[in-house]
């Protein structure tokens, strides 16, 4: 984990504990090639070291072991005729002529939505399809616990989105909706880069007859020069920080960076619960103070 991941874990833990709730751990390892179990073990060790260990379940829920569950809910949508094969390549999706949102994300144009059975059979001879769900021309809005009201027109701002990749791996959007509902999750805390995922997930909750949680999206933590922290760059990774600091020092410095403390004094997560409120956090991206770590 890097400090951006840690900030999300810390705020999720504090938000839950300040309401008398529990913290649940789920390992989102749908793509097992990219997410070997050793990474999950390292995350759990880091959380334990920091004082942010989850309350359950034990062992944690691994998404890589839940394909049959996702298939059941996928079939619910497929049986209603909402799922269709998509043969578009990455280059086609990102072509200059493709519709894009203001943030640069591609809005799927529905290219494969109305393919005939004959066209599907022909295209399947040379390319395995991914599978998309057809969304309505409908505005889905919600009030985020931190960022306030947010809404999207699914057809215009999102487009039909993936439920399953061509290699059979289920998509994040479907898996997290199913898992949050079945695990009894009542509150989700995550980065503001996932704010735009929420309307389509709320639509999935509704269409699958599941109860949606409350969402809190936190500002992104950026390096002092404005760069996004990245796993690839190793920015302020806990692997390096653990060699230099005690866990209370890491937590205290991070609490200071996001406004939960007025100085970077050491603090255990439990020390911050009593004074935690979402109102103390900014809504804009957070720059790490120079030389803080």
C-alpha positions as CSV (number, residue, x, y, z in Angstrom):
1,X,0.0,0.0,0.0
2,X,1.0,3.6,-0.6
3,X,-0.2,6.6,1.5
4,X,-3.2,7.2,-0.7
5,X,-4.5,3.7,0.0
6,X,-3.7,4.2,3.7
7,X,-5.7,7.4,3.9
8,X,-8.7,5.6,2.5
9,X,-8.3,2.7,5.0
10,X,-7.8,5.2,7.9
11,X,-10.9,7.2,7.1
12,X,-13.1,4.1,6.5
13,X,-11.9,2.8,9.9
14,X,-12.5,6.1,11.7
15,X,-15.9,6.6,10.1
16,X,-17.1,3.2,11.1
17,X,-15.7,3.3,14.6
18,X,-17.1,6.8,15.2
19,X,-20.6,5.4,14.5
20,X,-20.1,2.2,16.6
21,X,-19.7,0.1,13.5
22,X,-17.4,-2.6,12.3
23,X,-14.8,-2.7,9.6
24,X,-15.1,-5.5,7.1
25,X,-12.3,-6.8,4.9
26,X,-12.7,-7.9,1.3
27,X,-9.9,-8.8,-1.0
28,X,-10.8,-7.6,-4.5
29,X,-8.7,-10.0,-6.5
30,X,-11.0,-10.7,-9.4
31,X,-7.9,-10.7,-11.8
32,X,-5.9,-13.4,-10.1
33,X,-3.0,-12.9,-12.5
34,X,-2.5,-9.4,-11.3
35,X,-3.4,-10.0,-7.7
36,X,-1.5,-13.0,-6.3
37,X,-2.5,-13.9,-2.7
38,X,0.9,-12.7,-1.4
39,X,-0.2,-9.1,-2.0
40,X,-3.3,-9.6,0.1
41,X,-1.2,-11.1,2.9
42,X,1.0,-8.0,2.8
43,X,-2.0,-5.7,3.0
44,X,-3.4,-7.5,6.0
45,X,0.0,-7.4,7.7
46,X,0.3,-3.6,7.0
47,X,-3.2,-3.0,8.4
48,X,-2.4,-5.0,11.5
49,X,0.8,-3.0,12.0
50,X,-1.0,0.3,11.7
51,X,-3.7,-0.6,14.1
52,X,-6.4,-0.7,11.4
53,X,-7.1,-4.4,11.4
54,X,-10.6,-5.4,10.3
55,X,-13.2,-6.8,12.6
56,X,-14.1,-9.5,10.2
57,X,-14.8,-11.8,8.5
58,X,-12.0,-14.3,9.2
59,X,-10.7,-15.4,6.8
60,X,-11.5,-12.4,4.6
61,X,-13.8,-12.5,1.6
62,X,-11.8,-13.2,-1.6
63,X,-13.6,-12.2,-4.8
64,X,-11.6,-14.7,-6.7
65,X,-13.6,-17.4,-4.9
66,X,-17.1,-16.0,-5.6
67,X,-17.6,-16.5,-9.3
68,X,-20.6,-18.7,-8.9
69,X,-22.3,-16.0,-6.8
70,X,-21.6,-13.3,-9.4
71,X,-22.8,-15.7,-12.2
72,X,-26.2,-16.0,-10.4
73,X,-26.7,-12.2,-10.4
74,X,-25.3,-11.8,-13.9
75,X,-27.9,-14.3,-15.1
76,X,-30.6,-12.2,-13.5
77,X,-29.7,-9.4,-15.9
78,X,-29.0,-11.6,-18.8
79,X,-32.4,-13.3,-18.5
80,X,-34.1,-9.9,-18.9
81,X,-32.3,-9.3,-22.1
82,X,-30.1,-6.6,-20.7
83,X,-26.7,-8.2,-21.4
84,X,-25.1,-8.4,-24.8
85,X,-21.7,-9.3,-26.4
86,X,-19.3,-6.5,-27.3
87,X,-16.5,-7.1,-29.8
88,X,-15.0,-3.6,-29.7
89,X,-11.2,-3.4,-29.4
90,X,-9.4,-1.0,-27.0
91,X,-8.3,1.1,-29.9
92,X,-11.8,1.4,-31.2
93,X,-13.1,2.4,-27.8
94,X,-10.5,5.1,-27.4
95,X,-10.6,6.4,-31.0
96,X,-10.8,10.2,-31.3
97,X,-14.3,9.9,-32.7
98,X,-15.6,8.1,-29.7
99,X,-17.7,10.1,-27.2
100,X,-15.6,11.3,-24.2
101,X,-16.6,12.8,-20.9
102,X,-15.1,16.0,-19.7
103,X,-12.7,14.0,-17.5
104,X,-11.5,12.0,-20.5
105,X,-13.3,8.8,-19.8
106,X,-14.8,7.1,-22.8
107,X,-18.6,6.8,-23.0
108,X,-19.6,3.7,-24.9
109,X,-21.5,4.5,-28.0
110,X,-23.5,1.3,-28.1
111,X,-21.7,0.0,-31.2
112,X,-22.5,-3.7,-30.5
113,X,-25.8,-3.2,-28.8
114,X,-28.0,-4.1,-31.8
115,X,-25.9,-6.8,-33.5
116,X,-28.0,-9.5,-35.1
117,X,-27.4,-13.1,-34.1
118,X,-25.7,-13.6,-37.5
119,X,-23.4,-10.7,-36.9
120,X,-22.5,-12.0,-33.4
121,X,-21.7,-15.5,-34.8
122,X,-19.5,-14.0,-37.5
123,X,-17.6,-11.7,-35.2
124,X,-17.2,-14.5,-32.6
125,X,-15.1,-16.5,-35.1
126,X,-12.2,-14.1,-34.7
127,X,-12.7,-12.4,-31.4
128,X,-14.1,-13.5,-28.0
129,X,-16.6,-10.9,-26.8
130,X,-16.8,-9.0,-23.5
131,X,-20.3,-8.6,-22.1
132,X,-22.0,-5.3,-21.4
133,X,-25.3,-4.3,-19.7
134,X,-27.7,-2.0,-21.4
135,X,-28.5,1.1,-19.3
136,X,-31.6,3.3,-19.7
137,X,-31.7,7.0,-20.6
138,X,-32.2,7.9,-16.9
139,X,-30.6,10.2,-14.4
140,X,-29.4,8.4,-11.3
141,X,-28.4,10.8,-8.4
142,X,-27.5,10.4,-4.7
143,X,-26.2,12.5,-1.9
144,X,-22.6,11.5,-1.0
145,X,-21.8,11.7,2.7
146,X,-18.8,14.0,2.0
147,X,-19.0,15.4,-1.5
148,X,-22.7,16.2,-1.6
149,X,-25.2,15.6,-4.4
150,X,-23.9,13.9,-7.6
151,X,-25.9,12.6,-10.6
152,X,-25.3,11.2,-14.0
153,X,-27.5,10.3,-17.0
154,X,-26.5,6.7,-17.5
155,X,-27.0,6.7,-21.2
156,X,-25.2,10.0,-21.9
157,X,-22.5,10.1,-19.1
158,X,-21.7,6.5,-18.7
159,X,-23.0,4.3,-21.5
160,X,-23.5,0.5,-21.4
161,X,-20.7,-0.8,-19.2
162,X,-18.9,-4.1,-18.8
163,X,-20.2,-6.8,-16.6
164,X,-17.7,-9.4,-17.7
165,X,-14.4,-9.4,-19.6
166,X,-13.7,-11.5,-22.7
167,X,-11.6,-13.9,-20.5
168,X,-14.6,-14.6,-18.3
169,X,-13.5,-12.4,-15.3
170,X,-16.4,-10.6,-13.8
171,X,-16.2,-6.8,-13.7
172,X,-15.6,-4.7,-10.6
173,X,-19.0,-2.9,-11.0
174,X,-21.0,-6.1,-10.6
175,X,-18.8,-7.8,-8.0
176,X,-18.7,-4.9,-5.5
177,X,-22.5,-4.4,-5.7
178,X,-23.2,-8.0,-5.0
179,X,-20.6,-8.3,-2.3
180,X,-21.5,-5.2,-0.4
181,X,-25.2,-6.3,-0.3
182,X,-24.5,-9.9,0.7
183,X,-21.9,-8.8,3.3
184,X,-24.4,-6.4,4.9
185,X,-22.2,-3.3,4.2
186,X,-24.0,-0.1,5.2
187,X,-21.2,2.4,4.4
188,X,-18.6,2.5,1.7
189,X,-15.6,4.8,2.0
190,X,-13.5,5.2,-1.2
191,X,-11.6,7.7,-3.3
192,X,-13.3,10.5,-5.3
193,X,-11.9,8.9,-8.5
194,X,-14.7,6.3,-8.0
195,X,-17.5,8.9,-7.5
196,X,-18.6,8.5,-11.2
197,X,-19.0,4.7,-10.6
198,X,-21.7,5.2,-8.0
199,X,-24.7,6.0,-10.2
200,X,-24.3,2.9,-12.3
201,X,-23.8,0.8,-9.1
202,X,-26.9,2.3,-7.6
203,X,-28.8,1.3,-10.7
204,X,-27.4,-2.2,-10.4
205,X,-28.5,-2.4,-6.7
206,X,-32.0,-1.4,-7.8
207,X,-32.2,-3.8,-10.8
208,X,-30.9,-6.7,-8.8
209,X,-33.2,-6.0,-5.8
210,X,-30.4,-5.3,-3.4
211,X,-30.0,-2.7,-0.7
212,X,-27.4,0.0,-1.4
213,X,-25.1,1.3,1.3
214,X,-24.3,5.0,2.0
215,X,-21.3,6.3,0.1
216,X,-18.5,8.6,1.3
217,X,-15.9,9.7,-1.3
218,X,-12.7,11.2,0.0
219,X,-10.4,13.6,-1.8
220,X,-7.4,12.1,-3.4
221,X,-4.0,12.4,-1.7
222,X,-1.4,13.8,-4.1
223,X,2.4,14.1,-3.8
224,X,3.8,17.5,-2.9
225,X,4.3,18.3,-6.6
226,X,0.7,17.4,-7.5
227,X,1.3,13.9,-8.9
228,X,-1.1,11.1,-8.1
229,X,0.5,8.6,-5.8
230,X,1.0,5.3,-7.7
231,X,1.8,1.7,-6.8
232,X,4.1,1.6,-9.8
233,X,6.2,4.5,-8.6
234,X,6.4,3.2,-5.1
235,X,5.5,6.6,-3.7
236,X,5.7,6.6,0.0
237,X,5.0,2.8,0.2
238,X,4.5,1.3,3.6
239,X,7.3,-1.1,2.8
240,X,9.7,1.8,3.0
241,X,7.9,3.7,5.7
242,X,7.8,0.8,8.1
243,X,11.6,0.8,8.1
244,X,11.7,4.5,9.1
245,X,8.7,5.2,11.4
246,X,6.6,3.7,14.1
247,X,3.0,3.1,13.2
248,X,1.8,6.0,15.3
249,X,4.1,8.3,13.5
250,X,2.7,7.3,10.1
251,X,-0.9,7.6,11.2
252,X,-0.2,11.0,13.0
253,X,1.5,12.5,10.0
254,X,-1.3,11.3,7.7
255,X,-4.0,12.7,10.0
256,X,-2.2,16.0,10.0
257,X,-2.0,16.1,6.2
258,X,-5.8,15.6,5.8
259,X,-6.8,18.0,8.6
260,X,-7.7,15.7,11.4
261,X,-4.8,17.0,13.5
262,X,-3.2,20.5,13.8
263,X,0.3,19.0,14.1
264,X,1.9,15.8,12.8
265,X,2.2,14.4,16.4
266,X,2.1,10.6,16.7
267,X,-1.3,9.0,17.1
268,X,-2.9,5.6,17.1
269,X,-6.1,5.3,15.0
270,X,-8.1,4.8,18.3
271,X,-6.8,8.2,19.5
272,X,-8.5,9.9,16.5
273,X,-12.0,8.4,16.8
274,X,-13.5,10.8,19.3
275,X,-12.6,13.9,17.2
276,X,-13.4,12.4,13.8
277,X,-16.0,14.1,11.6
278,X,-16.2,14.3,7.9
279,X,-16.6,18.0,8.1
280,X,-13.0,18.4,9.1
281,X,-11.8,17.0,5.8
282,X,-11.5,19.0,2.6
283,X,-13.4,18.2,-0.5
284,X,-10.6,19.1,-2.8
285,X,-7.5,17.0,-3.5
286,X,-4.9,17.0,-0.7
287,X,-1.3,17.8,-1.3
288,X,1.2,16.1,1.0
289,X,3.3,18.7,2.8
290,X,6.8,18.6,1.6
291,X,9.2,16.7,3.8
292,X,6.4,15.3,5.9
293,X,7.7,11.8,5.3
